[in-house]
Amino acid sequence: MKKVQLTETVLRDAQQSLMATRLPYKDYEDILSDMDKAGYYSIECWGGATFDSCLRYLGEDPWERLRNLRKNLPNTKLQMLLRGQNLLGYKHYHDDVVEKFIQLSIKNGIDVIRIFDALNDFRNIETALAATKKYATKNTVASGCISYTQSPVHTVDKYIEMCKELKNMGFDTICLKDMAGTMSPYEAEHLIKGIKDAIGDMTLILHTHCTTGMAYMTLTKAIESGIDVIDCAASCFSGGTSQPSTETMFYALRQYGIDTGLNEEIINKVNDFFKPVKQKYIDNGQINPKSLATDAQALVYKVPGGMLSNMIANLTDMHAMDKFDAALAEIPKVRADLGYPPLVTPLSQMVGNQAVTNVLVGERYKNISKEVKNYIKGEYGNPPAPIDEALSKKVLGDAQPVDCRIEDCKRTGEEFTDAKEKLGELCRSEEDIMSYICYPDQTLKFLKDRKAKEENEAVYTIEAM
């Protein structure tokens, strides 16, 4: 019997896409023991924007969240999304930082590390792959990920060559990450058949979103064409800018005689658990109706779900939702100016923020963000196509962008020492140091709050005695 397995995304990308990653651990802790019996290929539960949101918005230690997930999901592979040399931040980190982060991720419970580079510049994922192999346990899977998009320079042949390169680099599996949900059924068929012919029996995974309304058709054609694993979300957290429904795909695949390994009773129980959770966030406004809708214009804008929900949240905070349509229309123009980068973190945020700035200021590129300037300087890697000449000259003058791996001369170890000194008595672990290196301001505030909370609890305990 043919088999297609499912990764459940409700704990990471589904809630990231629908509610900008604001789902606290306590809201889903009680269902984890059941999820552990569902038979998923993996549960995507960490990485992406979860690390940032834990520290910035939820008052959680992301490492403690991971350890709790591991404790409550002992029989299921835990999966994270890692942005290569960016880790979970928005800049490139030194090689020794990347290596240590991956060591700690595996130590604290991660099994599947899905590694990608926003520009598909594979120089930027070599260190992460090497570290994953170095610290691997018997359950560790290094998954090489391609950021899928369409442009004049992105072709089927180009993607097939990328997959061959990932296989030769030594990855265990390959994932096609269609973050904006723009892959059509036609493209899925030709792309996946070509890739499977090139990589043989190596596991091939498809990650897509429902943003444009094509995801179910695309998954169906992908399954017919030989895909091995698909990413889905518990149905109440599916659709819109999220992934297709886990239960829906389970039923459809069963009728085709395809084995998923899923327990029907459990996956329905998981969905029933999350229904009131979702309703709570609809009621308090954290899930915006725009994130739940289908928007075929995303086929033009190429905007991924997480980018869209964050853009909505940011414009709402600035009381500027009246500029939403104009900012959306500006995104493909900025993307073309920057050489057609795939719109995935951190490039999606950089392009999106620049588009919003252009619209709010009323003049294109009057204000250019530091991150976009660094991108134009070559500090994120090679763009897929040349950057607009006038924009490049505005940032670089007569200089040329860097054309080398920025980290080649940066292995110093000083960041760990500096971070430990700056944190002082607030620091209790290597994980605290790593959090500070990735997000210094947010981590410092979190650690101070943690200390204050513990001191208050100690006083309360003494008074109660």
HELIX and SHEET records of a PDB file:
HELIX    1   1 ASP A   13  MET A   19  1                                   7    
HELIX    2   2 TYR A   25  ASP A   27  5                                   3    
HELIX    3   3 GLU A   29  ILE A   31  5                                   3    
HELIX    4   4 LEU A   32  MET A   35  1                                   4    
HELIX    5   5 THR A   50  SER A   53  1                                   4    
HELIX    6   6 CYS A   54  LEU A   58  3                                   5    
HELIX    7   7 PRO A   62  ASN A   72  1                                  11    
HELIX    8   8 GLY A   84  ASN A   86  5                                   3    
HELIX    9   9 ASP A   95  ASN A  108  1                                  14    
HELIX   10  10 PHE A  122  ASN A  124  5                                   3    
HELIX   11  11 GLU A  126  LYS A  134  1                                   9    
HELIX   12  12 VAL A  156  MET A  169  1                                  14    
HELIX   13  13 PRO A  185  ILE A  199  1                                  15    
HELIX   14  14 ALA A  215  GLU A  224  1                                  10    
HELIX   15  15 SER A  235  PHE A  237  5                                   3    
HELIX   16  16 THR A  246  GLN A  255  1                                  10    
HELIX   17  17 GLU A  264  ASP A  283  1                                  20    
HELIX   18  18 PRO A  289  LEU A  292  1                                   4    
HELIX   19  19 ALA A  298  TYR A  301  1                                   4    
HELIX   20  20 GLY A  305  ASP A  317  1                                  13    
HELIX   21  21 MET A  321  LYS A  323  5                                   3    
HELIX   22  22 PHE A  324  ASP A  337  1                                  14    
HELIX   23  23 LEU A  347  VAL A  361  1                                  15    
HELIX   24  24 LYS A  370  ILE A  376  1                                   7    
HELIX   25  25 GLU A  389  LEU A  396  1                                   8    
HELIX   26  26 ILE A  406  CYS A  409  5                                   4    
HELIX   27  27 GLU A  414  LEU A  423  1                                  10    
HELIX   28  28 GLY A  424  LEU A  426  5                                   3    
HELIX   29  29 GLU A  430  CYS A  438  1                                   9    
HELIX   30  30 PRO A  440  ALA A  464  1                                  25    
SHEET    1   A 9 GLN A   5  GLU A   8  0                                        
SHEET    2   A 9 SER A  42  GLY A  47  1                                        
SHEET    3   A 9 LEU A  78  LEU A  82  1                                        
SHEET    4   A 9 VAL A 112  ILE A 115  1                                        
SHEET    5   A 9 VAL A 141  SER A 147  1                                        
SHEET    6   A 9 THR A 173  LYS A 177  1                                        
SHEET    7   A 9 THR A 203  HIS A 207  1                                        
SHEET    8   A 9 VAL A 229  CYS A 232  1                                        
SHEET    9   A 9 GLN A   5  GLU A   8  1                                        
END                                                                             
